[in-house]
Amino acid sequence: MDRYTGGKEELDKYSLRGKVFNKIREDILEGHYREKDELKEAAISKELGVSRTPVREALRQLELEGLVSIIPNRGAYVNGITAKDIYDIYVIRSYLEGLCAKWACGHISKEQADDLEEIIYLSEFHIQKEHWEQIFELDNHFHLYLYKACGSRILEHILSDYHHYVERVRKNTLSSMERAKTASAEHKAILEAVINKDEERAERLANEHIFQSLANIEHQGLDKLMGKI
């Protein structure tokens, strides 16, 4: 199984701005910056060992994504991700993941299907061993590989971004044995529908999978989970 590549990772290979963008975005999503913190170009450029130009370009891109606000003659400030943002992302993802699974029915290759089956097999193994880091990584891989299999770079890009935005919340929810087992079973059912080219079933199962994840988050308390971030 090859390492997943796509989306912003491709940008990393070729663009200094892409590397700076990903580092700042990661720091925001990981909670290294608090809401309304100022992102100082000079300090960031020194920390990353780059000129201020790629930092300025990265901040503009982050503003387009809504993670940063740039105030003329004042500077760039962190917006961060709110509890409502997380809820909205899950609802939007539910429909887009359904579309992704539907399109994957007509585009998935034998190699991609084999990779996804291996991910599910490894997930089941690590769930039995309660290896939480591996469980989370494999959950990531399942979704990212399925995005690649849908045959649309645009949809893959959008879903990869949304998936990354909620990574910290997802990690907390998957620390439950019950949810980890259920999520793996849901992945297996989605993949079976995709391999069988059952578009309607694949779309419905993928849609329900994300709504089940959201229900689990709401059960644990979204505000409580956000407090762990």
N, C-alpha and C positions, 0 to 999 in steps of 0.2 A: 504494500500500500504506500503510494508516494505521498509526500507531505503536500497538503493543500496549498495552492498558491492562487491568488486572484485578488481583485479589488484593490485596496490600498497597498497590499504587499507588492504588487507589480510596480506601483509608483515608487516604492522604496528602492527598487533595483536601479532606477534610472534618474531619479530626481532628488537633489539635495533638499528642495522644498518639501518633497514628499516625506523624507525622513524626519525633517523638523516638524512638519504637520502632525505626523503620527506620534511623535514623542510628546508634543504639547497636548494633543488630544488624549493620549493615554494618561498623562498626569492629571488632566481634568477629570476623566472618567474614574480614575483610581482614587480620587479624593485628595490628591496632593495639594490642590488649590481649593480654597473655599469660595462659595458664591460671593461675588463682588470684589474678590481679590484682583489687584492690578497685575497684568502681565507685562512686565517691563522688557522692552526689546533688548536693551543693553545687557541686562542681567541674563536673559535667556541665551543671547548670542554668545556671551562669555561662557556660560555653563556648557553649551553644546559645542563650543569651539568653531562657530561659524560667523559669517558677517551678519549684519542686521537685515540685509535684504531678504534672504529666505525666511527669516523669522517674521518680518512684516508681511510677506506673501502668505505664510502659513496662518497668521492671525486673521487675515482677510478671508481666507477659506473657512476658517473656524467660525467666523461671523456669519457666513452664508449657511453654515450648518446649525446656527443658533446657539452654539456653545459659548460664544464670546460676543460682547458688544464693544464696538469701537466708537468712542466719543471724540469728535474733532477737538483738537487742541488740548485734550486731556489724556487720552490713552485707551488701552484695551482692558476690558474687565470681564471676569468670568461670570457666565450665566449658570453653568452647570446643568444638571439633570434633576428635575423635580419629581415628586411622587406622581403628579398628574401626567408628566411626560412619560414616565414608565408605563402607566396605565394605557395611555394613548398608543404608545409604541406596540404594546401587546395586542391591542384591538386591531390596529392596522396590520401588524404581522400576521394575525390569524387569517386574514383574507389573502394576503400576498403569499403566505406559505401554502395555502390551498392552491393558488394559481401555479405556484412553483411545482408542486407535486403533480398537478394536472399536466403541465407542459413537459415534465420529466418523462411522463409515460411515452411521449413520442420522440424523445431525444436521448434517453439514457443509453449508454453503451454497455456492452458486456463487462468491460473492465471496470466501469463505474459501479455497476450493480454488484460485482464481486467485492469491490472495495467497501461498499456500504454493508454488505453481508458480513464481511470481516469485522467491521466496526461494531455491529450488533453482537457478534459472537464474543468479541473482546469485552464489550460492555457487560454482558451477562457473567463472564468470568470474574471481572473486577468487582461487580456488585456482590457476588458471593464472598469475595475476600474483603469487602468494605474498603477498597482502595479509592478514597474519595477524589483525589487529584486526577487519577486515571479516568474515573467515571465522568468527571466534568470535562476533561479533554476530549474524550470519545464522544460525549454529547455534542460538543462544539464541532468535532469533525463530521458527525452525521449530518448536521444541518448545512455546514459549508460545502460538503461534497454533493448534497442534494441540490443546493443552489447552483453549483457548477453543472449539474446534470440537466437542469431545466432548459438549457440551450439559449438563454437570453442573458447577455452581459449586463443589460440595464437592470433587470430584475435581480440578478446575482449581486450587483453592486448595492442596490437599495437594501436588500435583505441582509447582506453582510454588515452594512453600517448599523442597521437596527439591532442586529444580533449582538454587535459589539457594545452598543450603548447600554444594554441591560445585562452585561456580563456579570457584574458584581451581584446583582439581585439573583440571577440564575444560579450562581454558584452557591448562594445561601439556601435556595430552595432545594437544590439537588443533594444537599447534605442529609436529607431525609431518606432512609432506606425505602420506605413505602413509595415515595415519589420517584426515586431512582428506578425501582423495579417497574413501576407503571409507565414511566417515560420510555424505558427500553422496549417494553411490550408494544407501546404505541408506535415507536419507530419501526419495529418489525412489521406491524400491520400496514403501515404506510408504504414501506418498501415492497411488500408482497403485492399491494395494489398497483404500484408503479411498474413492477416487473411484468405483471399480468395485463398491463396497459388498460386498466380499469380507471379511466379518467375521473368519473364521477365519484367513485369510492376513494380514490387517492386524494382528491380535492377535499372531500368531506372529512376524512380522517386527519389530514394535515391541519385543517381549520380547527377541528375539535381538539387536537393535540395542544395547540397554542392556547385555546380557551381553557383547557384543563390546567395548563401551567399558570394562567392568570388566576384561576379559581384557587389554586394552591397558594399563590402569593397573597391573595386577599384573605385567605384563611389564616395565614401566618401574621398578616397585618403589614400592609405595604409601608406605612409610616415607620413601623418597627424595623423592617428590613432596610429601609432607607437610612435609618439611624446607624446601621452597621457599616454603611459605605463610607 
